[in-house]
Amino acid sequence: MDDAAETGETAAEGIVVTGRAQKLYRVETTTASKLPTEPLLSSQNITVITSDLIQDQGARDAQDIYRNISGVSFFSYAGVTARGFRQEEIFFDGLRGDPYAGFSGPQLFNLERVEFLKGPAGMLYGPGAPGGLFNYVTKKPQLNGFSADVRGIVGNADRFGGSAEVNAPLGGDFAARGGLFYEDRGLFRFNASSRTFIADGGVSYEPGPFKLILQATRYDQELDANRLRGVPTDDDGNFLASRRWNHNEPGDFLNLRSDVLQGRVEAEPLPGITFDATLRYNNAVEEQEYHEPRGLFDSDGDGVRDASVREFRDQRREQENWSFGTNLVWSTDIGDLGNRMLVGGDYFDGSLDFDSRLVRGRAAPTPGLPGPLSLLNPVYGVSDPATYNLPAFQNRLTEGYRWGIYLLDELTIDRLILTGGLRFDRFSDTITGGAFGIVQEDSFADEDVTWRVGAVYRVTDEVSAFAQYSTSFEPQGIGSQDPRAGGPFSPTTGDMFEGGMKTALMNGRVQSSLSAYQIRRRNILQVDPRGDVGNDGVDDFVAFGEVTSRGIEFDLAADITPDWVVTVAYAYNDTTVTDDNGGGGIGNRVGDRFANAPEHQLGFWTRYQIPDLGLAAAFGGDYVSEQVSLSGQRVQPFMIFDASLIYEVGPVRTMLRVDNLFDKTYAVSGFIDRTGHFPGEPRSIFLEVGYAF
């Protein structure tokens, strides 16, 4: 069978791919499990967003793809709510360390796919939240021929940009890949805009059963009038100002420069044995000057809070980290039994050097201090940071390391697959200096053991049942380990029971997953109701809290016809406190609920193509049920829709994309009352034209 017959149909002098869910949205193996496994044969629940799905949906950054992952919704910046728990840990190519430094969402330009491993992943990745983790897999040089792609984009709000990528064999066993991305766009908040530049390149050397890959990436992002907080609301979640309101002045900014160097070795030294090792270095500098909302007040005495006190913050963060990971897989048959064994380890060493100074304003304009800002009639440029009486910088240095070793074994007995693994971790954190007037000198080291067991039963070749139990842990924040507060404290722990069914029906045309889970998070720090037990001037903590998350998730990707595809991701979640000290104090808890943890979440996307015309139309939606903010204010439910029209003939591909089709005003999540809810983006339109050769 030739390539055209294998991947699509020829129409209007172009290739129009049929069976997209089966051929383009599906991966043969998932790598987040570190033991490469076909999804139908895995006892873990992993959602994979491929580059083809990213392109089809016109996605630009991580927030654009959350709708495809059941149980995941936006919390703040690069953070999400995953199965009821706030989650901010991000891995790249299986290694700890976020080059975006926390306040910038990852861009998707240089990513081959995004994997989200659901539930506790301590046995594979070490410390982390129990809701799951993201693994971003970068694009790498390929030996399988020359390819290139150039694109240009224009849109509303002065949006323009473009990208170029090329992959080329260099002769012999060498190949190279390079990519450039730039986009300039105005943001919908007053004074705000962004400029993003990514330069990404790599070379590979592949002589037979050995492969060496070297990569280098520069991320450069300039965000004007940032860091962006939310827009204040009333207790029912109604905005008290325009969704365009911005607490920052035009000269405020958040600039990020991040450099990444990475080397990876892959080898098959003997039949049945594979080995890989990856080393990455990252240096990132984030500088920001911004006005932080510090409280609402009534400026004219009419009983309505209509203005915000502001605080000016001047900050610089420099993070430097090294990450290393290695895995060895041995596959063999023991009589009629199949067996695979994974042995691996990883190491992370990182530091964060934080310089900060701030000055807080008052409700009445005061010389040398930041001025207040009206919610209904904001006037910018009156308050000038050059006139502020700023104190000297304070410095805080946080350093730490994590290392772990693990063993995982998979045994196949006819249609039954059994998996079991164990991991040992050691970690250390040290903090010196101070910020915001708080001086700290603390260090703490500890260790923990995590494990998982799983089982898969092949009901048929197209249907499997799976179940697993897994555990995780998170070190308590170094700032909470003060002996005067009752520290040091053992890590927070988590565990999960999960079971469900997976299908790949009709020769892979209908792929689905249905699962139910229970996650418990224990040993959570809370304020000691007795106060300062040791009478040493510091209030004490206690650590025995428990939170339980229960949920059901359903995912579907189906080719209804050769030209019509649909994807659906639905999640139900109930997260409650099941043990506390009677006085509350559990982080993110708001009464009996948790901040930004919706009970229901639904995302769908469908695409229909007319091959003879080279046309395709797509339509999608995103629903998130009612939430509460960290201050207990209601975050109203929302449903938004997106649509796109695609024309693809030969090497030319054109996409017209409309996000928030009906221009709905809504909040994606809530924070605290003085900073408000994060408003969703108004209707936006862009046109992208690409040429592939």
C-alpha positions in Angstrom: 0.0 0.0 0.0 1.4 3.4 -0.9 1.7 6.4 1.5 -1.2 8.3 0.0 -3.5 5.3 0.5 -2.2 4.8 4.0 -2.7 8.4 5.3 -5.4 10.0 3.3 -7.1 10.8 0.0 -6.0 13.0 -2.9 -8.5 15.8 -3.6 -8.2 19.1 -5.3 -4.5 18.6 -5.7 -4.0 18.3 -2.0 -3.9 15.6 0.7 -7.0 15.6 3.0 -6.5 13.2 5.9 -9.4 10.9 6.7 -9.8 9.1 10.0 -8.1 11.9 11.9 -8.9 10.5 15.4 -7.4 7.1 14.4 -4.4 8.4 12.4 -3.5 11.8 13.8 -4.9 12.2 17.3 -3.9 8.8 18.6 -0.4 7.9 19.7 1.0 4.4 19.4 2.6 4.6 22.8 2.6 6.9 25.8 5.9 7.9 27.2 4.8 9.7 30.4 4.6 6.2 32.0 8.4 5.8 31.3 7.6 2.3 30.2 6.4 2.9 26.7 3.0 1.3 26.5 0.0 1.3 24.1 -2.8 3.2 25.8 -5.2 0.2 25.7 -2.6 -1.8 27.6 -1.8 0.7 30.3 -3.3 0.7 33.8 -2.6 4.5 34.0 -4.8 7.2 32.7 -2.9 9.5 30.3 -4.3 12.1 28.0 -2.1 12.9 25.0 -2.6 16.1 22.9 -0.7 15.6 19.6 0.8 18.3 17.4 -1.9 17.6 14.8 -4.7 18.2 17.2 -2.9 21.4 18.4 -2.8 22.6 14.8 -6.4 21.6 14.0 -7.6 23.6 17.0 -5.4 26.6 16.3 -4.0 26.4 19.9 -1.2 28.7 20.8 -0.5 28.2 24.5 -1.3 25.6 27.2 -4.6 27.2 28.2 -5.9 26.6 24.7 -5.8 22.8 25.2 -7.2 22.3 28.7 -10.7 21.6 27.3 -9.3 18.4 25.8 -8.3 17.0 29.2 -11.1 15.7 31.4 -10.6 16.9 35.0 -8.4 19.8 34.2 -9.4 23.5 34.3 -7.6 26.8 34.7 -6.5 28.0 38.2 -4.0 30.9 37.6 -1.1 31.6 35.2 0.4 28.2 34.4 -1.4 26.5 37.2 -4.5 24.3 36.8 -7.0 22.4 38.9 -6.5 18.7 38.3 -9.0 16.3 39.8 -9.9 18.9 42.5 -6.3 19.8 43.5 -4.3 22.8 42.5 -1.4 21.7 40.4 1.6 23.8 39.1 4.4 21.3 38.5 5.5 21.1 34.8 7.9 18.6 33.3 9.7 18.9 29.9 10.8 15.7 28.2 10.3 13.8 31.4 12.4 16.2 33.5 11.5 18.6 36.3 12.0 22.3 35.6 9.8 24.9 34.0 11.6 27.3 31.6 8.6 29.7 31.8 9.4 30.4 35.5 5.8 30.2 36.7 4.0 33.4 35.6 4.0 32.7 31.8 1.9 29.9 30.3 3.9 27.4 28.1 3.8 28.1 24.4 3.0 25.1 22.1 5.2 26.1 19.0 8.1 23.7 19.6 6.1 20.8 21.2 5.5 17.5 19.6 2.8 16.6 22.1 1.5 17.3 25.6 0.9 14.4 28.0 -1.1 14.7 31.1 -0.7 11.8 33.5 -3.7 11.7 35.9 -3.5 11.0 39.5 -0.5 10.6 41.9 2.7 10.1 40.0 5.2 9.9 42.9 6.5 6.4 41.9 7.6 7.8 38.5 8.4 11.4 39.0 9.0 12.0 42.7 7.4 15.0 44.7 4.2 16.4 43.2 0.5 17.1 43.7 -1.8 14.1 43.6 -4.1 15.4 40.8 -1.6 14.7 38.0 1.2 16.3 36.1 2.0 17.7 32.6 4.9 16.4 30.5 5.7 18.6 27.5 7.5 16.7 24.8 9.7 18.9 22.5 10.2 18.5 18.8 13.5 16.8 17.8 15.5 16.3 14.6 14.3 13.3 12.4 16.2 11.3 9.8 13.1 10.5 7.8 13.4 13.2 5.1 13.4 16.9 4.5 10.4 19.0 5.6 9.7 22.7 6.1 6.8 24.8 7.1 6.3 28.6 7.2 3.3 30.4 8.6 2.0 33.9 9.0 -0.7 35.2 11.2 -2.8 38.4 11.5 -5.7 39.1 13.8 -7.7 41.7 15.7 -6.1 43.7 18.5 -3.1 44.4 16.2 -2.1 40.8 16.2 0.6 39.7 13.8 3.4 37.1 13.7 4.8 34.1 12.0 6.9 31.0 12.3 9.3 28.8 10.3 10.4 25.3 10.9 12.8 23.0 8.9 13.9 19.4 9.4 16.7 18.2 7.2 19.0 15.1 7.0 22.6 16.3 6.8 24.0 13.2 5.2 25.2 10.0 6.8 23.6 9.6 10.2 23.1 13.3 11.0 19.9 15.4 11.0 19.1 18.9 12.1 16.0 20.8 13.0 15.4 24.5 13.5 12.5 26.7 14.3 11.6 30.4 14.8 8.4 31.8 16.3 7.4 35.4 16.8 4.0 36.9 17.7 3.0 40.4 18.7 -0.5 41.0 20.0 -2.5 43.4 22.0 -4.2 41.9 25.0 -7.8 42.9 25.9 -6.9 44.4 29.3 -6.1 48.2 29.2 -2.4 48.9 28.4 -1.6 45.2 28.0 0.2 43.5 25.1 2.6 40.7 24.5 5.6 39.9 22.3 6.8 36.3 22.3 9.9 35.0 20.5 11.1 31.4 20.5 14.3 30.2 18.8 14.7 26.4 18.8 17.2 24.1 17.2 18.8 20.7 17.5 21.0 18.1 15.8 21.0 14.4 16.0 23.4 11.6 15.3 21.9 8.1 14.8 24.4 5.4 13.8 22.3 2.2 14.2 21.2 1.3 17.7 22.5 4.5 19.2 21.1 8.1 19.0 22.4 11.3 20.3 20.3 14.5 20.3 21.5 18.0 21.3 19.0 20.9 21.6 19.1 24.6 22.4 16.1 26.9 23.0 15.7 30.5 23.7 12.4 31.8 25.1 11.9 35.6 25.1 8.7 37.1 26.3 7.8 40.8 26.9 4.4 41.4 28.6 3.4 45.1 28.8 1.3 46.3 31.8 1.7 42.9 33.6 1.7 40.9 35.9 -2.1 40.7 35.3 -4.3 40.0 38.3 -8.0 39.7 38.0 -11.0 42.1 37.9 -12.8 42.7 41.2 -16.3 41.2 41.6 -19.2 41.2 44.0 -19.9 38.1 46.1 -22.2 36.7 43.3 -19.4 36.9 40.8 -20.4 40.0 38.8 -17.6 42.1 37.7 -17.4 45.5 39.4 -15.5 47.0 36.5 -15.0 46.4 32.8 -13.4 43.1 32.0 -10.7 45.3 30.3 -9.8 46.9 33.7 -6.2 46.7 34.5 -4.6 47.6 37.8 -1.2 48.2 36.1 0.2 51.4 34.6 1.3 51.6 30.9 4.9 51.4 31.9 4.6 48.2 34.0 6.0 45.0 32.6 6.9 41.4 33.0 9.8 40.2 30.9 11.1 36.7 30.7 14.3 35.4 29.1 15.0 31.7 29.4 17.7 29.6 27.9 17.6 25.8 27.7 20.4 23.4 26.7 19.6 19.7 26.5 21.4 16.5 25.5 19.8 13.1 25.2 21.1 9.6 24.5 19.0 6.7 23.3 20.4 3.2 22.7 19.6 -0.5 22.3 22.9 -2.1 23.4 21.4 -5.6 23.3 18.2 -7.2 21.9 15.4 -6.5 24.3 17.3 -3.8 26.2 16.8 -0.1 25.7 18.4 2.8 27.5 18.0 6.5 27.6 19.6 9.4 29.5 18.7 13.1 29.4 20.6 16.1 30.8 19.1 19.6 30.8 20.3 23.0 31.9 18.0 26.0 32.3 18.7 29.6 33.2 15.8 32.0 33.3 15.5 35.6 34.4 12.2 37.2 35.0 11.9 40.9 35.7 8.7 42.7 36.6 7.4 46.1 37.8 3.7 46.1 38.4 1.0 47.6 40.6 -0.7 45.1 42.9 -4.3 45.7 44.0 -4.3 45.9 47.8 -7.9 46.5 48.7 -11.2 48.1 47.5 -12.7 51.2 49.0 -15.5 53.7 48.6 -13.9 56.8 47.1 -17.0 59.1 47.1 -18.9 58.0 50.2 -21.9 56.6 48.3 -21.5 53.2 50.0 -20.2 51.5 46.9 -16.6 50.3 46.6 -15.4 51.8 43.4 -11.6 52.1 43.6 -8.5 50.1 44.6 -5.5 50.9 46.7 -2.4 49.8 44.9 1.1 48.6 45.9 4.1 49.0 43.5 6.4 45.9 43.3 9.8 45.8 41.7 11.0 42.2 41.4 13.7 40.1 39.8 13.8 36.3 39.8 16.7 34.3 38.4 16.4 30.6 38.4 19.1 28.1 37.5 18.6 24.4 37.5 20.1 21.1 36.3 17.9 18.1 35.6 19.0 14.5 34.8 17.1 11.4 34.2 17.9 7.9 33.0 15.9 4.7 32.3 16.8 1.2 31.3 14.1 -1.2 30.1 14.6 -5.0 29.8 12.0 -6.9 27.8 12.1 -10.7 27.8 9.8 -13.8 27.7 9.7 -16.2 30.7 8.2 -19.3 29.2 4.7 -18.2 28.1 4.9 -15.0 30.1 6.0 -11.6 28.8 8.0 -9.5 31.2 9.3 -5.9 31.0 11.4 -4.3 33.8 12.2 -0.6 34.2 15.1 0.6 36.3 15.7 4.4 36.5 16.7 7.4 38.4 16.5 11.2 38.2 18.1 14.2 39.9 17.2 17.9 40.0 19.2 20.7 41.5 17.8 24.2 41.4 18.1 27.7 42.8 15.9 30.7 42.8 17.4 34.1 43.5 14.7 36.6 44.3 15.2 40.4 44.7 12.2 42.5 45.7 11.2 45.9 46.9 7.8 47.4 47.3 5.9 50.4 48.5 2.2 50.5 49.3 -0.1 53.4 48.5 -3.2 54.8 50.3 -6.8 55.5 49.5 -5.9 59.2 49.3 -3.3 60.2 46.7 0.0 60.8 48.7 3.3 62.1 47.3 5.9 59.4 47.0 3.4 56.6 47.1 1.3 54.7 44.4 -2.0 56.4 43.8 -5.4 54.6 43.9 -7.2 53.6 40.7 -10.9 53.9 40.0 -12.8 50.8 38.9 -15.3 52.6 36.7 -13.2 55.5 35.3 -9.5 54.5 35.5 -7.1 57.2 34.6 -3.5 56.0 33.8 -0.3 57.9 33.9 -1.1 60.1 36.9 0.8 57.8 39.3 4.4 57.6 38.2 6.8 55.0 39.7 9.7 57.3 39.1 8.4 59.5 42.0 7.9 56.6 44.5 9.9 56.4 47.7 11.2 52.9 47.2 13.1 51.1 49.9 16.3 49.0 49.2 16.0 45.6 47.6 15.6 42.6 49.8 17.1 39.3 48.7 15.8 35.7 49.2 17.8 32.7 47.9 16.0 29.3 47.8 18.1 26.3 46.9 17.2 22.6 46.8 17.7 19.2 45.3 15.6 16.1 44.6 16.8 12.7 43.6 15.1 9.4 43.3 15.6 5.8 42.1 12.8 3.5 41.0 12.0 0.0 39.8 8.9 -1.0 37.9 8.0 -4.5 36.5 5.3 -5.5 34.1 4.2 -9.1 33.7 1.9 -10.3 30.9 -0.1 -13.5 31.5 -2.2 -14.1 28.3 -4.8 -11.3 28.5 -3.8 -10.1 32.0 -1.1 -7.5 32.5 0.1 -6.8 36.0 2.3 -3.9 37.0 4.1 -3.0 40.2 6.7 -0.4 41.1 8.6 1.2 44.0 10.6 4.4 44.3 12.8 6.0 47.0 13.3 9.8 47.1 15.5 12.2 49.0 15.1 16.0 49.0 16.6 19.0 50.6 15.5 22.7 50.7 17.3 25.8 52.0 16.1 29.3 52.2 18.1 32.4 53.2 17.4 36.1 53.2 14.1 37.8 53.2 11.3 39.3 51.1 8.4 41.5 51.9 10.1 42.3 55.2 10.2 38.7 56.3 13.7 37.3 57.1 14.2 33.6 57.0 17.1 31.2 57.5 15.8 27.6 57.3 16.9 24.3 55.8 15.2 20.9 55.8 16.0 17.5 54.3 13.9 14.3 54.3 13.1 11.2 52.3 10.0 9.2 51.3 8.9 6.0 49.5 6.1 5.8 46.9 4.7 2.9 45.0 2.0 1.8 42.5 0.3 -1.4 41.4 -1.9 -1.8 38.4 -3.7 -4.4 36.3 -5.2 -4.5 32.8 -7.4 -7.2 31.5 -7.9 -7.5 27.7 -11.7 -8.2 27.5 -11.3 -8.3 23.7 -8.6 -6.9 21.4 -10.6 -3.6 21.3 -11.7 -3.4 25.0 -9.7 -3.5 28.2 -10.5 -3.0 31.9 -7.9 -1.4 34.1 -7.3 -0.6 37.8 -4.5 0.9 39.8 -3.4 2.1 43.2 -0.7 4.8 43.4 0.8 7.1 45.9 2.6 10.5 46.0 4.2 13.0 48.4 4.9 16.7 48.6 7.5 18.3 50.8 6.0 21.0 53.1 7.1 24.5 52.1 10.5 25.4 53.5 8.9 28.6 54.9 6.7 26.4 57.1 9.5 24.3 58.6 10.3 26.8 61.4 10.9 24.8 64.7 9.2 27.7 66.5 6.0 26.9 64.5 6.2 23.2 65.4 8.4 22.1 62.5 9.9 20.4 60.9 6.9 18.6 59.4 6.8 15.4 57.3 5.6 15.6 53.7 2.0 15.8 52.6 1.1 12.4 51.2 -1.5 11.3 48.6 -2.9 8.0 47.3 -5.5 7.0 44.7 -7.7 4.1 43.7 -8.8 4.2 40.1 -10.6 1.8 37.8 -12.3 1.9 34.4 -12.6 0.8 30.8 -10.7 1.7 27.6 -11.8 1.0 24.0 -10.4 1.2 20.5 -13.5 0.1 18.6 -14.2 -0.3 14.9 -10.5 -0.7 14.1 -9.5 2.3 16.2 -12.1 4.7 14.9 -13.8 5.0 18.3 -11.3 5.5 21.2 -12.7 6.1 24.6 -11.9 5.9 28.3 -14.3 5.8 31.3 -12.8 5.9 34.8 -13.8 6.4 38.4 -11.3 7.4 41.1 -10.8 8.4 44.8 -7.8 10.5 45.8 -6.9 11.2 49.4 -4.4 13.9 50.4 -3.1 13.7 54.0 -0.9 15.3 56.5 -1.9 18.8 55.4 -0.6 21.7 57.4 -3.1 23.7 59.4 -3.0 26.5 61.9 -2.8 25.1 65.5 -6.1 26.2 67.2 -4.0 26.7 70.4 -2.0 29.5 68.8 1.5 30.1 70.0 2.1 26.8 71.9 5.7 27.4 72.8 5.1 31.1 73.7 8.0 32.0 71.3 6.2 34.7 69.3 5.3 32.4 66.4 1.9 30.7 65.9 2.2 26.9 65.6 1.0 24.6 62.8 -0.3 21.0 63.0 -0.2 18.4 60.2 -3.0 15.9 60.2 -5.6 17.3 57.7 -7.1 15.1 55.0 -8.9 16.0 51.7 -10.7 13.4 49.6 -11.4 13.9 45.9 -13.9 11.6 44.1 -14.7 11.7 40.5 -15.8 10.2 37.2 -14.2 11.0 33.8 -15.1 10.2 30.2 -13.0 10.8 27.1 -13.9 10.1 23.5 -12.2 10.6 20.1 -14.2 9.2 17.2 -14.3 9.2 13.5 -18.1 9.3 12.9 -17.4 9.1 9.2 -14.1 9.3 7.2 -14.6 13.1 7.0 -16.3 13.8 10.4 -14.4 13.6 13.7 -15.5 14.5 17.3 -13.7 14.7 20.6 -15.4 14.9 24.0 -13.9 15.3 27.5 -16.2 15.3 30.5 -15.4 15.2 34.2 -17.4 15.1 37.5 -15.5 15.9 40.7 -16.4 16.2 44.4 -13.5 17.4 46.6 -14.2 17.6 50.4 -12.4 17.9 53.7 -12.6 14.6 55.5 -10.4 15.4 58.5 -9.2 18.7 60.0 -8.6 20.4 63.3 -12.0 21.8 63.7 -10.8 25.3 62.9 -10.1 25.0 59.2 -6.9 26.4 57.8 -6.5 23.9 54.9 -5.0 25.7 51.9 -7.5 26.5 49.1 -10.4 25.4 51.3 -13.4 27.7 51.2 -16.1 26.4 53.6 -17.0 23.0 52.4 -15.6 23.5 48.9 -12.2 24.1 47.3 -11.2 27.1 45.2 -11.5 26.7 41.4 -12.6 23.1 41.7 -15.7 22.8 39.5 -18.1 19.9 40.0 -18.6 19.5 36.2 -16.4 20.3 33.3 -17.0 19.5 29.6 -15.0 20.2 26.5 -15.9 19.1 22.9 -14.6 19.7 19.4 -15.8 18.5 16.0 -14.5 18.9 12.5 -16.2 18.1 9.2 -14.3 18.3 5.9 -15.4 18.3 2.2 -12.4 16.7 0.5 -13.4 17.7 -3.1 -13.3 21.4 -2.1 -10.3 21.2 0.3 -12.5 22.7 2.9 -13.1 21.9 6.6 -15.2 23.5 9.3 -14.7 23.0 13.0 -16.7 23.9 16.1 -15.9 23.5 19.8 -17.1 24.3 23.2 -15.9 24.6 26.8 -18.2 24.4 29.9 -17.1 24.8 33.5 -19.7 24.7 36.3 -19.8 27.1 39.2 -16.7 27.6 41.3 -15.7 29.6 44.3 -12.7 31.9 44.7 -10.0 31.7 47.4 -12.0 34.4 49.2 -15.3 32.5 48.9 -16.8 34.6 46.2 -18.9 32.8 43.5 -17.3 32.2 40.1 -20.2 31.9 37.7 -20.5 28.9 35.4 -19.7 29.5 31.8 -20.0 28.0 28.3 -18.0 29.4 25.4 -17.8 28.3 21.8 -15.1 28.5 19.1 -15.2 28.0 15.4 -12.8 27.8 12.5 -12.8 27.4 8.7 -9.9 25.6 7.1 -8.9 25.6 3.4 -6.1 23.2 2.5 -5.0 22.5 -1.1 -1.6 21.1 -1.9 1.1 22.7 0.3 -1.1 25.7 1.2 -3.1 25.7 4.4 -5.3 28.6 5.6 -7.3 28.8 8.8 -9.8 31.5 9.9 -10.3 31.1 13.7 -12.8 32.7 16.0 -12.5 32.2 19.8 -15.4 33.0 22.1 -17.7 33.1 19.2 -20.6 34.9 21.0 -18.3 37.3 22.9 -19.4 36.1 26.3 -18.3 37.9 29.4 -17.1 35.4 32.0 -14.4 34.5 34.5 -12.3 31.4 34.1 -11.4 31.2 37.8 -11.2 33.2 41.0 -8.4 34.4 43.2 -8.8 36.6 46.3 -11.3 39.4 46.7 -8.8 42.3 46.4 -7.5 41.0 43.1 -10.7 39.6 41.7 -11.5 36.9 39.2 -9.5 36.2 36.0 -11.7 37.4 33.1 -12.0 35.2 30.0 -10.8 36.6 26.7 -13.5 38.4 24.6 -14.2 37.4 21.0 -10.9 37.2 19.0 -10.3 36.5 15.3 -7.2 35.5 13.5 -6.2 34.3 10.0 -3.2 32.0 9.6 -1.7 31.1 6.2 0.9 28.3 6.0 3.0 26.7 3.3 4.6 23.3 3.8 7.3 21.8 1.6 
